[in-house]
Amino acid sequence: MALLLAYLCLHLHPSALAQGAAKATPSKASPTGKKNASQLLEAAEQSLAFTVKSARAAGTELSPKNPSAKPFLQSLQTIGKSLDTAKKSLAAKDKKFFKALSDAQSGVQEMQIAWDLTKSKDLQVIKGAKGLGGAVAALHNQYGPMAQRSAKGGPLSASEKAKMAKIQSSQAGFRKNLQKLSAAAKKDPALKAGLQRLSQRSKEIEKAPVTLASYTSIIDLLATISGSLAGYYYYIEPSQRTYWTTISDSWSVYDAYYYETDYVYDWSYTETSFETYDSYDFSISSAEISEESQYIEETSFEMTEEESTEVAEESSEITKEESEESEMESVQEDVDETQAEESMDDGDASNEESQNEESMDDSGDESGDESGDESGDESGDDGGDDGGDDGGGDDGGGDDGGGDE
């Protein structure tokens, strides 16, 4: 179970998952220095500006006139807006800071998925994006409410147990809704792999024991899954995108769980410095940072229906192997994944509580059904569309996708 739960903290882009599955030893990365929340925000803004500057210098491949580049540029715009909100709300000690961190993390996930659509290999853009992803990951993991909740320790509150139960109980419906897109995904190797990963993460969430380590990992994962749903939107045929939006919306009802906590956040925590692992040594001036920030904020990257269709058709040309290349995974993300695995191991070993037994009792019948239905289907369903949820494909639409609010 500990190994299973370790994957909850992995980013859902196939590249990160492919690497994460093989990890058995701690990362050998060396820290590049220490930064607090304000310094990490500055590093993230610098990384974003460098990424935007490099993309503008890359030529037609990453031009906003190229439809295949627009999803990537849109994700940078999302991250930029989130960082701006985070900076202002941190200064005001406003809880919007946490929502902004969640949105930025979601944007990074979307960026990593949308990058494959560009077919670009520009090393400068990749360098900037790695720094950006690393800074956002450090902000999200070190200064988000779940980091402080983990540090506080103790058993889950009744409210936290209820949140976790609600998320877990919605996963079967979420997978069934994903399965309805599997027919289209068979023509698109990258999308097919993405749906499989989303489905697998959903199963792991559903089976997680009711512990503090599991709870904080699942809540942290909400933004990553939201980003995956946003990123794969552009791979979906336009005729299916309304349904995909329904799935995404049904999941996003849980986003507030990340920043609605049962305790008062200690803002002095944001002044604590932590080790970082990515380099933020970019050749970019303050004036250029302002210029690039203004460009990404004010430029429109909206897509026409014709462009959306073109991009969706071209996404089928991305091979599974190409989608598993880890071009944009930051060192920070790699380190965080390893530390999360170790934390999960420690947490499972020390949480022999009655709540675990209750969780196992509650899920006993469900687990049995899954092993009979899902496992059997996985072995027989063309090697792995979402495993065994084929049988439940007609569950009645998006309401089962997660949101019973």
VOMARZA-94974 format. One line per 5 residues: number of its first residue (from 1); their letters; for each residue x, y, z of N, C-alpha, C, O. Coordinates in steps of 0.05 Angstrom, whole numbers, m for minus. Example, Ala and Ser with C-alpha at 12.3 -4.5 7.8 and 13.67 -1.06 7.14 Angstrom:
1) AS) 264/m114/156/246/m90/156/264/m66/156/285/m66/169  257/m45/142/273/m21/143/258/1/157/268/23/161 $
//
This chain:
1) MALLL) 16/m24/0/0/0/0/17/25/0/10/45/m13  39/24/14/56/48/15/67/55/m12/68/78/m20  75/35/m27/85/40/m54/63/50/m72/68/68/m89  39/39/m69/17/48/m85/11/77/m80/7/93/m99  11/85/m54/5/113/m47/27/132/m56/21/156/m60 $
6) AYLCL) 51/122/m58/73/140/m67/67/153/m94/75/175/m99  53/138/m111/47/149/m137/27/172/m136/24/187/m155  12/174/m114/m7/196/m112/6/223/m115/m6/242/m124  32/225/m106/46/250/m107/59/256/m133/71/277/m137  59/237/m152/72/241/m177/55/258/m195/30/258/m193 $
11) HLHPS) 67/274/m212/53/290/m231/41/271/m252/53/250/m258  18/279/m263/4/260/m280/12/261/m309/2/246/m325  31/278/m316/41/276/m343/56/250/m346/71/243/m328  50/235/m368/62/208/m371/92/208/m367/103/187/m357  107/229/m374/136/229/m371/144/225/m342/162/210/m336 $
16) ALAQG) 131/240/m324/137/238/m296/130/211/m285/144/199/m268  107/200/m294/98/174/m284/117/152/m293/122/133/m277  125/153/m317/143/132/m327/169/131/m311/179/110/m305  180/155/m305/204/155/m289/198/147/m260/214/133/m248  176/157/m250/170/152/m222/167/122/m216/174/113/m194 $
21) AAKAT) 156/107/m235/152/79/m231/178/64/m227/178/43/m214  200/74/m237/225/60/m235/242/69/m212/263/57/m206  233/90/m197/249/100/m175/249/82/m151/228/73/m142  272/75/m142/274/58/m118/293/70/m98/293/61/m75  308/89/m106/328/102/m87/324/132/m87/313/143/m106 $
26) PSKAS) 331/145/m65/328/174/m63/343/189/m85/363/179/m96  332/212/m92/345/228/m113/373/237/m104/377/242/m80  391/238/m123/419/246/m117/423/276/m122/445/286/m122  401/291/m126/403/319/m132/415/334/m108/411/327/m85  430/355/m115/442/372/m95/427/398/m93/420/409/m114 $
31) PTGKK) 422/409/m69/409/435/m66/424/457/m80/449/457/m80  410/477/m91/423/500/m103/422/524/m85/433/545/m91  409/521/m62/407/544/m43/381/542/m28/365/523/m31  376/562/m11/351/563/4/335/588/m4/346/609/m9  309/585/m4/291/607/m11/266/606/6/257/584/13 $
36) NASQL) 255/630/13/229/630/26/208/635/5/214/635/m19  183/639/14/161/641/m5/164/665/m24/159/662/m48  171/688/m13/174/711/m30/196/708/m51/193/715/m74  218/696/m43/241/691/m61/233/671/m82/242/673/m105  218/651/m75/209/631/m95/190/643/m115/190/636/m139 $
41) LEAAE) 173/662/m106/155/676/m124/172/692/m144/165/693/m168  192/705/m135/210/720/m153/223/701/m173/226/707/m197  232/678/m163/245/658/m181/225/648/m202/233/644/m225  200/644/m193/180/634/m212/174/655/m233/171/649/m257  172/681/m225/167/702/m244/190/705/m264/186/709/m288 $
46) QSLAF) 214/702/m254/238/704/m271/238/681/m291/244/684/m315  232/657/m281/232/633/m298/210/636/m320/215/629/m343  187/646/m312/165/649/m331/173/669/m353/169/664/m376  185/691/m345/193/712/m364/214/701/m383/212/706/m407  232/685/m373/253/673/m390/240/653/m410/248/652/m433 $
51) TVKSA) 221/638/m400/207/619/m417/192/633/m440/193/625/m463  178/655/m433/163/670/m453/182/683/m473/178/682/m497  204/695/m463/223/708/m480/235/687/m500/238/693/m524  241/664/m490/253/643/m507/233/633/m527/240/627/m550  208/630/m519/187/621/m538/183/642/m561/179/634/m584 $
56) RAAGT) 184/667/m554/181/688/m574/205/688/m594/202/697/m617  228/679/m584/251/679/m601/254/653/m617/272/650/m633  236/634/m612/238/607/m624/228/606/m653/232/585/m666  215/627/m662/206/626/m690/177/616/m692/162/617/m672  170/607/m716/142/600/m722/132/577/m705/108/576/m700 $
61) ELSPK) 149/560/m696/141/536/m682/126/543/m656/106/529/m649  134/564/m643/121/573/m618/107/600/m621/102/613/m601  102/608/m645/88/633/m650/59/631/m643/47/609/m647  46/652/m633/17/651/m627/1/648/m652/m23/643/m651  14/651/m675/0/646/m701/m2/616/m707/m17/608/m725 $
66) NPSAK) 14/600/m693/14/571/m697/m7/559/m678/m3/560/m654  m28/547/m688/m49/536/m670/m38/516/m650/m48/515/m628  m18/500/m658/m7/480/m640/8/492/m616/12/478/m596  16/517/m619/31/530/m597/12/543/m577/19/549/m554  m13/548/m585/m31/564/m569/m38/551/m542/m39/565/m522 $
71) PFLQS) m43/524/m540/m48/513/m514/m24/516/m495/m29/521/m471  0/514/m504/24/518/m488/25/547/m478/30/552/m455  20/566/m497/21/595/m490/m1/602/m470/2/619/m453  m24/590/m474/m47/594/m455/m39/585/m427/m46/598/m408  m25/562/m425/m17/552/m399/2/571/m385/1/575/m361 $
76) LQTIG) 20/583/m401/39/603/m389/23/628/m379/29/639/m359  2/635/m394/m15/657/m386/m29/651/m360/m31/668/m342  m39/627/m357/m52/618/m332/m33/620/m309/m40/629/m287  m8/610/m313/12/610/m291/19/639/m284/21/645/m260  22/656/m304/29/684/m299/8/698/m282/14/712/m263 $
81) KSLDT) m18/694/m288/m39/706/m273/m40/696/m244/m44/710/m225  m34/670/m241/m34/657/m215/m11/668/m198/m15/673/m174  12/671/m210/35/681/m195/30/710/m186/38/718/m164  18/726/m203/12/754/m197/m7/755/m172/m3/771/m154  m28/738/m173/m47/737/m150/m33/727/m125/m37/738/m103 $
86) AKKSL) m15/707/m128/m1/697/m105/17/718/m92/18/719/m67  30/733/m108/48/754/m98/32/775/m82/40/783/m60  10/784/m93/m6/805/m80/m19/794/m55/m20/808/m34  m29/769/m56/m43/758/m32/m24/750/m10/m31/750/13  1/743/m17/21/737/3/27/762/19/29/762/43 $
91) AAKDK) 31/784/4/37/810/17/14/818/36/19/831/57  m11/811/28/m34/819/44/m42/797/64/m61/801/80  m27/775/64/m34/752/82/m63/744/78/m78/740/97  m70/742/52/m97/735/44/m97/706/35/m79/696/22  m119/691/42/m120/663/35/m122/658/5/m121/635/m4 $
96) KFFKA) m126/679/m10/m125/675/m39/m98/665/m48/m95/654/m70  m78/669/m31/m51/659/m37/m52/629/m43/m39/619/m61  m68/614/m27/m69/585/m30/m83/577/m56/m75/558/m69  m104/591/m62/m118/585/m88/m100/591/m111/m99/576/m131  m84/612/m109/m65/620/m130/m44/598/m133/m36/592/m156 $
101) LSDAQ) m34/588/m111/m14/566/m112/m25/542/m126/m12/529/m143  m50/535/m119/m63/512/m131/m67/516/m161/m62/498/m177  m75/541/m169/m79/547/m198/m52/546/m213/m51/537/m236  m31/556/m200/m5/555/m213/4/526/m217/15/520/m238  0/510/m197/8/481/m199/m7/468/m221/4/452/m237 $
106) SGVQE) m33/474/m223/m50/463/m244/m39/473/m271/m39/457/m291  m31/498/m273/m21/509/m298/5/496/m307/9/492/m330  22/489/m288/47/476/m295/41/448/m307/54/440/m326  22/434/m295/15/408/m306/4/411/m334/10/395/m352  m13/431/m338/m24/436/m364/m2/443/m384/m2/434/m407 $
111) MQIAW) 17/459/m375/40/467/m392/56/442/m401/63/440/m425  61/424/m383/77/400/m390/63/383/m411/76/371/m428  37/381/m409/21/365/m428/19/380/m455/21/367/m476  13/406/m454/10/421/m478/36/423/m494/35/427/m518  59/421/m481/85/423/m494/88/403/m516/99/409/m537 $
116) DLTKS) 77/379/m512/80/358/m532/66/366/m558/74/357/m580  45/382/m556/30/390/m580/47/407/m598/43/408/m623  66/422/m587/82/441/m602/102/427/m620/111/437/m641  110/403/m612/131/387/m625/158/402/m625/177/395/m640  161/422/m608/185/437/m606/205/423/m588/197/409/m569 $
121) KDLQV) 231/428/m593/252/417/m576/270/440/m567/294/435/m560  260/464/m567/276/487/m560/287/485/m532/272/485/m512  313/484/m529/326/480/m504/324/503/m484/323/499/m460  322/527/m495/319/550/m477/292/551/m465/289/558/m441  271/545/m480/244/543/m470/243/521/m448/231/525/m427 $
126) IKGAK) 254/499/m454/254/476/m435/269/484/m410/259/477/m388  291/498/m412/306/507/m388/289/525/m371/287/521/m347  276/544/m383/259/563/m368/235/548/m355/228/554/m332  223/530/m370/199/516/m360/207/497/m337/191/494/m318  230/486/m338/239/469/m315/242/486/m290/233/478/m268 $
131) GLGGA) 254/510/m293/257/528/m270/229/537/m260/225/538/m235  211/542/m278/184/551/m271/170/529/m256/158/533/m235  171/504/m266/158/482/m253/170/476/m226/155/470/m207  196/479/m223/209/475/m198/201/495/m177/196/488/m154  200/520/m185/193/542/m165/164/539/m157/158/542/m133 $
136) VAALH) 146/532/m175/118/529/m168/114/505/m151/99/505/m131  128/483/m157/126/459/m141/135/464/m112/123/455/m93  157/479/m109/168/485/m83/148/502/m67/143/498/m43  136/522/m81/116/539/m68/92/523/m59/83/525/m36  82/506/m77/58/490/m71/63/471/m49/46/467/m31 $
141) NQYGP) 86/458/m49/91/436/m30/102/446/m3/97/433/18  116/469/m3/128/479/22/110/499/37/111/501/61  94/514/22/79/536/34/49/533/31/34/550/41  39/512/19/11/507/17/0/498/44/16/490/62  m26/499/48/m38/491/74/m32/462/82/m32/456/105 $
146) MAQRS) m29/444/62/m24/416/69/3/412/81/7/393/97  23/429/73/49/426/85/48/433/115/60/419/131  33/454/122/31/461/150/13/441/165/18/435/189  m7/430/151/m23/409/164/m7/384/170/m10/372/192  11/376/152/28/353/157/47/358/181/51/340/197 $
151) AKGGP) 57/383/182/75/390/204/61/390/231/73/383/251  35/397/231/20/397/256/15/369/266/14/364/290  12/349/248/8/322/255/m19/317/268/m37/334/266  m22/294/282/m47/288/295/m66/274/277/m62/272/252  m88/263/288/m108/249/272/m124/268/255/m124/292/259 $
156) LSASE) m137/257/235/m155/273/218/m179/281/234/m190/267/250  m188/306/228/m213/316/240/m237/303/226/m234/291/205  m260/306/238/m284/296/226/m289/308/198/m297/295/180  m283/334/196/m286/348/171/m267/337/150/m274/333/127  m242/332/158/m222/322/139/m229/294/130/m226/287/107 $
161) KAKMA) m239/277/149/m248/250/141/m271/252/121/m273/236/102  m289/271/126/m312/273/108/m304/282/80/m314/272/60  m284/300/78/m274/309/52/m261/286/38/m266/282/14  m245/271/52/m231/248/40/m251/227/30/m248/216/8  m271/222/47/m291/202/39/m307/211/14/m313/194/m3 $
166) KIQSS) m313/237/13/m328/247/m11/m311/244/m36/m322/236/m57  m286/250/m35/m269/247/m58/m267/218/m66/m269/211/m90  m262/201/m46/m259/172/m53/m284/160/m64/m283/144/m83  m307/168/m53/m332/156/m62/m340/164/m91/m356/150/m104  m328/185/m101/m334/194/m128/m317/182/m150/m322/186/m174 $
171) QAGFR) m297/167/m142/m277/158/m162/m287/138/m182/m279/139/m206  m305/120/m174/m316/101/m193/m331/115/m216/m328/108/m239  m347/135/m208/m361/150/m229/m343/166/m247/m347/169/m271  m321/177/m234/m302/193/m250/m289/175/m271/m286/183/m294  m282/150/m263/m269/132/m283/m288/124/m305/m281/121/m328 $
176) KNLQK) m313/120/m297/m333/112/m318/m336/134/m339/m339/129/m362  m336/159/m329/m337/181/m348/m313/183/m366/m315/189/m390  m289/178/m355/m265/177/m371/m267/155/m392/m258/158/m415  m279/132/m384/m281/109/m402/m297/115/m427/m293/103/m448  m316/134/m424/m333/140/m447/m317/153/m470/m327/155/m492 $
181) LSAAA) m293/163/m464/m276/175/m484/m256/155/m495/m239/163/m512  m256/131/m485/m235/112/m493/m235/104/m522/m214/99/m534  m258/104/m534/m260/97/m563/m245/117/m580/m229/110/m598  m248/143/m574/m234/164/m588/m204/163/m582/m187/168/m599  m198/155/m557/m170/155/m548/m154/133/m562/m130/135/m564 $
186) KKDPA) m167/112/m572/m153/91/m585/m138/100/m610/m120/87/m620  m147/123/m621/m134/134/m645/m112/154/m638/m99/165/m655  m109/159/m612/m90/179/m602/m73/167/m580/m82/167/m557  m49/157/m586/m33/143/m565/m27/160/m541/m28/150/m518  m21/186/m545/m15/203/m522/m39/207/m504/m37/206/m480 $
191) LKAGL) m62/212/m517/m87/216/m502/m95/190/m487/m103/191/m464  m92/168/m501/m98/142/m489/m82/137/m464/m92/129/m444  m56/143/m466/m38/140/m443/m46/159/m420/m46/151/m397  m55/183/m427/m63/202/m407/m88/193/m393/m90/196/m368  m107/182/m407/m132/172/m395/m126/149/m377/m138/146/m355 $
196) QRLSQ) m107/132/m385/m100/109/m368/m87/119/m342/m93/108/m321  m70/139/m344/m57/149/m319/m78/162/m301/m77/158/m276  m96/177/m312/m117/190/m296/m134/168/m282/m140/171/m258  m140/148/m297/m156/126/m285/m141/111/m263/m153/104/m242  m115/107/m267/m99/93/m247/m97/110/m222/m99/99/m200 $
201) RSKEI) m93/136/m225/m91/153/m201/m118/153/m186/m118/153/m162  m140/152/m201/m166/151/m189/m169/126/m172/m180/127/m150  m160/103/m182/m162/78/m167/m145/80/m142/m153/70/m121  m122/92/m143/m105/94/m120/m117/112/m99/m115/107/m75  m129/134/m108/m143/152/m89/m165/136/m75/m169/139/m50 $
206) EKAPV) m180/121/m90/m203/106/m79/m194/86/m58/m209/82/m38  m171/74/m61/m162/53/m43/m144/63/m20/m136/47/m3  m138/89/m20/m120/99/0/m131/96/29/m155/100/33  m114/89/48/m123/87/76/m128/114/87/m117/134/78  m145/115/107/m152/141/119/m131/149/139/m134/145/164 $
211) TLASY) m109/161/129/m87/171/146/m81/200/138/m90/209/117  m67/214/155/m59/241/150/m42/242/124/m46/260/108  m23/224/121/m5/224/98/m22/221/72/m16/234/52  m41/202/72/m58/198/49/m75/223/43/m78/231/20  m87/234/64/m104/257/61/m90/281/49/m99/292/29 $
216) TSIID) m67/288/60/m52/311/49/m43/306/21/m42/325/4  m35/282/14/m26/275/m13/m49/278/m33/m46/288/m54  m72/268/m25/m96/269/m42/m104/298/m47/m110/306/m69  m105/314/m26/m112/342/m29/m92/357/m46/m100/373/m63  m66/352/m42/m46/364/m59/m49/356/m89/m43/371/m107 $
221) LLATI) m59/332/m93/m62/321/m120/m85/333/m136/m85/332/m160  m103/346/m122/m127/357/m136/m119/377/m158/m130/375/m180  m99/394/m152/m91/414/m172/m78/400/m196/m81/409/m219  m63/379/m191/m49/365/m212/m68/352/m231/m65/353/m256  m89/339/m220/m109/326/m237/m124/347/m253/m131/343/m276 $
226) SGSLA) m131/369/m240/m145/391/m254/m128/401/m278/m139/406/m299  m102/403/m274/m84/411/m295/m82/391/m318/m81/398/m341  m83/366/m310/m83/344/m331/m109/346/m348/m107/343/m372  m131/350/m334/m156/352/m349/m156/376/m368/m166/374/m390  m144/398/m359/m142/422/m376/m123/417/m399/m129/426/m422 $
231) GYYYY) m101/403/m394/m81/398/m415/m92/380/m437/m87/384/m461  m105/358/m429/m115/339/m448/m140/348/m463/m149/336/m482  m151/370/m454/m174/382/m468/m168/386/m497/m185/382/m515  m144/394/m503/m136/401/m531/m131/376/m548/m130/378/m573  m129/353/m535/m126/328/m550/m153/316/m558/m154/299/m576 $
236) IEPSQ) m173/325/m545/m200/314/m549/m213/325/m575/m210/349/m580  m226/308/m590/m240/318/m614/m261/339/m605/m275/335/m585  m264/360/m620/m283/382/m613/m311/372/m606/m324/383/m589  m320/351/m620/m347/341/m615/m350/329/m587/m372/326/m576  m327/322/m574/m327/309/m548/m320/329/m525/m321/322/m502 $
241) RTYWT) m313/354/m533/m302/372/m513/m323/382/m492/m315/388/m470  m348/384/m500/m368/391/m480/m370/371/m458/m372/377/m435  m369/345/m466/m370/324/m446/m344/324/m429/m345/320/m405  m321/330/m442/m296/331/m427/m297/354/m406/m287/351/m384  m309/376/m414/m312/399/m395/m330/391/m372/m324/399/m349 $
246) TISDS) m350/375/m377/m367/365/m355/m351/348/m335/m355/350/m311  m334/331/m346/m317/315/m329/m298/332/m312/m295/328/m288  m286/352/m326/m267/370/m312/m281/386/m290/m271/389/m268  m305/396/m296/m320/412/m277/m329/395/m253/m329/404/m230  m335/370/m258/m344/352/m236/m321/347/m217/m325/342/m193 $
251) WSVYD) m297/348/m228/m273/344/m211/m266/369/m196/m258/368/m172  m269/392/m209/m259/417/m197/m276/426/m173/m268/445/m160  m298/413/m168/m314/421/m144/m298/416/m119/m305/427/m98  m278/399/m121/m262/393/m97/m238/412/m93/m224/410/m73  m233/430/m112/m210/447/m110/m209/463/m85/m188/468/m73 $
256) AYYYE) m232/472/m75/m234/488/m51/m223/473/m26/m216/485/m7  m223/446/m28/m213/431/m5/m184/437/1/m175/434/24  m170/447/m20/m141/452/m16/m137/476/2/m119/476/19  m153/496/0/m148/521/15/m169/527/37/m166/546/51  m189/510/39/m208/512/61/m199/493/83/m205/469/81 $
261) TDYVY) m187/503/104/m175/485/124/m189/489/151/m204/508/155  m184/470/169/m197/470/196/m180/486/216/m187/486/240  m159/498/208/m141/511/227/m132/539/215/m135/544/192  m122/555/233/m112/582/225/m83/580/215/m66/570/229  m79/588/190/m52/586/178/m33/606/191/m40/629/195 $
266) DWSYT) m9/596/198/11/613/210/28/625/187/45/612/175  23/651/182/36/664/159/66/667/162/80/671/143  75/666/187/104/668/191/119/644/178/143/645/173  104/623/173/115/599/160/126/606/133/145/593/124  114/626/119/123/633/92/150/647/92/163/649/71 $
271) ETSFE) 159/655/116/185/668/118/208/648/122/231/654/121  200/623/128/220/601/131/232/594/104/217/591/84  258/591/103/272/583/79/276/553/77/282/540/97  272/542/53/276/514/48/295/511/25/299/528/9  308/487/25/327/482/3/312/479/m24/290/467/m25 $
276) TYDSY) 324/490/m45/312/486/m72/333/472/m89/357/470/m82  324/461/m111/341/443/m127/344/451/m156/359/438/m171  330/471/m165/332/480/m193/349/506/m194/350/521/m175  361/510/m218/376/534/m222/358/556/m233/342/551/m251  361/580/m222/345/603/m232/364/624/m243/358/648/m241 $
281) DFSIS) 386/615/m253/407/633/m264/401/639/m293/414/628/m311  382/657/m298/373/663/m325/384/690/m333/386/709/m317  392/692/m359/401/718/m369/378/735/m378/370/735/m402  366/749/m359/343/765/m365/343/789/m345/346/785/m321  339/813/m355/339/837/m339/312/842/m327/292/830/m335 $
286) SAEIS) 311/860/m308/286/868/m295/267/880/m316/242/875/m315  278/896/m334/261/908/m355/249/887/m373/226/889/m381  265/867/m379/255/845/m396/233/829/m382/214/820/m394  237/825/m356/217/810/m340/190/825/m342/169/812/m345  191/851/m339/166/867/m341/154/865/m368/130/863/m371 $
291) EESQY) 171/867/m389/162/866/m416/149/839/m423/127/838/m434  162/818/m415/151/791/m421/126/785/m405/108/772/m414  125/795/m380/102/791/m363/78/805/m375/55/795/m375  82/829/m386/61/845/m398/52/831/m424/28/830/m430  70/820/m439/64/806/m464/46/782/m459/25/778/m472 $
296) IEETS) 54/765/m440/39/740/m435/12/746/m423/m7/731/m426  10/768/m409/m15/776/m396/m35/787/m416/m59/782/m414  m26/803/m435/m43/819/m452/m49/806/m479/m68/814/m493  m32/788/m488/m35/776/m514/m58/755/m514/m60/739/m495  m74/754/m534/m95/734/m536/m85/709/m551/m72/711/m572 $
301) FEMTE) m90/686/m539/m82/661/m551/m107/643/m556/m105/619/m557  m130/657/m559/m155/642/m563/m153/627/m590/m140/635/m609  m167/604/m590/m167/586/m614/m194/586/m627/m215/586/m614  m194/586/m654/m219/583/m669/m227/554/m669/m211/536/m661  m251/548/m677/m260/520/m678/m243/505/m698/m237/481/m694 $
306) EESTE) m236/518/m720/m220/504/m741/m192/497/m729/m181/476/m734  m181/516/m714/m154/511/m702/m156/489/m681/m138/472/m680  m177/488/m666/m180/467/m646/m182/440/m659/m170/420/m649  m196/438/m681/m199/413/m696/m171/404/m707/m164/381/m705  m157/424/m717/m130/418/m729/m111/407/m707/m97/388/m712 $
311) VAEES) m111/420/m684/m93/411/m662/m101/384/m652/m83/367/m647  m127/378/m649/m136/352/m640/m127/330/m660/m119/308/m651  m130/336/m685/m122/316/m705/m92/311/m705/m83/288/m707  m77/332/m701/m47/329/m701/m37/316/m676/m16/304/m675  m53/317/m654/m44/304/m629/m42/274/m632/m27/261/m617 $
316) SEITK) m57/263/m651/m55/234/m655/m29/225/m667/m22/201/m667  m13/244/m676/13/238/m687/35/235/m666/57/225/m671  28/244/m641/47/241/m619/47/212/m609/27/202/m602  70/200/m610/72/172/m601/72/170/m570/78/190/m557  66/147/m560/67/143/m531/95/148/m520/98/159/m499 $
321) EESEE) 115/139/m536/143/143/m527/150/172/m526/163/181/m507  141/188/m546/146/217/m546/133/230/m522/145/248/m510  109/221/m515/95/234/m492/107/227/m466/102/239/m445  124/206/m465/137/198/m440/165/209/m436/178/203/m416  174/226/m455/199/240/m451/196/261/m430/177/276/m430 $
326) SEMES) 215/262/m411/212/280/m388/227/307/m392/243/315/m375  221/320/m414/236/344/m422/232/367/m401/251/381/m396  209/369/m390/203/392/m374/200/386/m344/193/404/m329  206/362/m336/204/356/m307/228/369/m293/251/365/m300  222/384/m272/243/398/m257/256/380/m237/246/359/m230 $
331) VQEDV) 280/388/m228/294/373/m208/278/374/m182/277/354/m167  265/396/m176/249/399/m152/227/378/m152/222/365/m131  213/374/m174/192/354/m176/203/326/m171/190/310/m157  226/320/m181/239/295/m177/245/290/m148/239/268/m137  256/310/m135/262/308/m106/237/305/m90/235/289/m71 $
336) DETQA) 216/321/m96/191/320/m81/178/292/m83/167/283/m64  180/280/m107/168/253/m110/182/233/m92/169/217/m79  209/235/m91/224/216/m74/217/221/m45/214/201/m30  216/246/m36/210/252/m8/182/244/m2/177/235/21  164/246/m21/136/238/m16/134/208/m11/120/199/6 $
341) EESMD) 150/193/m27/150/164/m23/160/157/5/148/140/18  181/170/14/193/164/40/173/172/62/170/158/82  159/195/58/139/204/77/116/185/79/106/179/101  107/175/56/86/155/56/93/130/71/77/119/86  117/121/66/127/97/80/126/101/110/116/84/125 $
346) DGDAS) 137/124/119/137/130/148/109/133/159/103/123/180  92/146/143/65/151/152/49/126/155/34/122/174  51/107/136/37/82/137/46/65/160/31/51/173  73/66/165/84/49/186/75/58/214/73/42/232  70/84/217/64/95/244/34/99/248/26/108/270 $
351) NEESQ) 17/93/228/m12/99/231/m28/73/232/m44/67/215  m23/57/253/m39/33/257/m63/41/274/m65/32/297  m81/57/263/m103/67/278/m129/53/271/m131/40/250  m148/55/288/m173/42/283/m187/53/258/m202/39/245  m181/79/251/m193/90/227/m184/75/202/m200/74/183 $
356) NEESM) m160/64/202/m152/48/179/m169/23/176/m177/15/154  m174/10/199/m190/m14/199/m218/m8/189/m230/m23/174  m229/15/198/m255/23/189/m256/27/159/m274/19/145  m234/40/149/m232/45/120/m232/20/104/m245/17/84  m217/0/114/m215/m26/100/m241/m40/101/m249/m53/82 $
361) DDSGD) m255/m39/124/m281/m52/126/m301/m40/107/m316/m54/93  m300/m13/105/m319/1/88/m314/m5/58/m333/m6/42  m288/m9/52/m281/m13/23/m279/m43/16/m273/m49/m7  m285/m60/35/m282/m88/29/m298/m99/6/m288/m112/m12  m325/m92/7/m341/m102/m15/m334/m89/m41/m334/m101/m62 $
366) ESGDE) m328/m62/m39/m321/m47/m64/m296/m58/m76/m293/m61/m100  m276/m63/m59/m250/m73/m69/m254/m100/m82/m242/m106/m103  m272/m116/m69/m277/m142/m81/m289/m140/m108/m282/m155/m127  m308/m121/m110/m321/m117/m136/m301/m108/m157/m302/m117/m180  m283/m90/m148/m263/m79/m168/m245/m101/m177/m239/m102/m201 $
371) SGDES) m237/m118/m159/m218/m138/m167/m231/m158/m186/m218/m169/m203  m258/m161/m182/m271/m179/m200/m278/m166/m227/m275/m179/m248  m286/m141/m226/m294/m128/m251/m271/m115/m265/m266/m120/m288  m257/m97/m250/m236/m81/m263/m212/m97/m271/m203/m95/m294  m203/m114/m253/m179/m130/m259/m183/m148/m283/m167/m151/m301 $
376) GDESG) m208/m160/m283/m213/m178/m305/m214/m164/m331/m204/m173/m351  m227/m141/m331/m229/m125/m356/m202/m115/m365/m197/m114/m389  m185/m108/m345/m159/m97/m353/m143/m117/m370/m130/m110/m389  m145/m142/m362/m129/m162/m376/m140/m168/m403/m126/m179/m420  m166/m161/m407/m178/m168/m433/m185/m146/m451/m194/m150/m473 $
381) DDGGD) m182/m122/m441/m191/m98/m457/m168/m85/m472/m157/m65/m463  m160/m96/m494/m140/m86/m512/m115/m76/m499/m103/m57/m509  m108/m87/m477/m83/m79/m464/m85/m55/m447/m65/m47/m435  m107/m43/m444/m109/m22/m423/m122/3/m429/m110/24/m423  m146/5/m440/m162/29/m437/m170/29/m408/m183/9/m401 $
386) DGGDD) m167/45/m392/m177/48/m366/m185/22/m351/m201/23/m334  m173/1/m359/m178/m23/m343/m206/m31/m344/m219/m32/m365  m217/m38/m320/m242/m51/m319/m266/m34/m316/m287/m44/m308  m264/m9/m323/m288/7/m320/m305/6/m345/m325/21/m347  m298/m10/m364/m314/m12/m388/m342/m19/m382/m361/m8/m393 $
391) GGGDD) m345/m38/m363/m372/m48/m357/m390/m26/m346/m414/m30/m348  m379/m5/m336/m396/16/m324/m398/40/m341/m404/62/m331  m393/38/m367/m391/62/m384/m416/79/m384/m414/104/m386  m439/67/m383/m464/82/m386/m475/88/m358/m496/78/m351  m462/105/m344/m470/110/m317/m487/135/m314/m496/143/m292 $
396) GGGDD) m492/148/m336/m510/170/m334/m498/197/m336/m510/217/m328  m473/199/m346/m462/225/m351/m446/236/m329/m436/222/m311  m442/264/m330/m422/277/m314/m428/277/m284/m410/283/m269  m453/272/m275/m458/274/m247/m442/255/m230/m437/260/m207  m435/233/m242/m419/213/m228/m390/220/m227/m375/207/m213 $
401) GGGDE) m382/241/m241/m354/247/m244/m341/258/m219/m317/262/m219  m355/263/m199/m342/272/m174/m357/292/m159/m352/294/m135  m375/307/m169/m386/329/m154/m414/324/m144/m433/328/m158  m417/316/m119/m443/313/m106/m448/337/m88/m464/334/m69  m436/359/m94/m438/382/m75/m467/391/m73/m473/410/m58 $
//
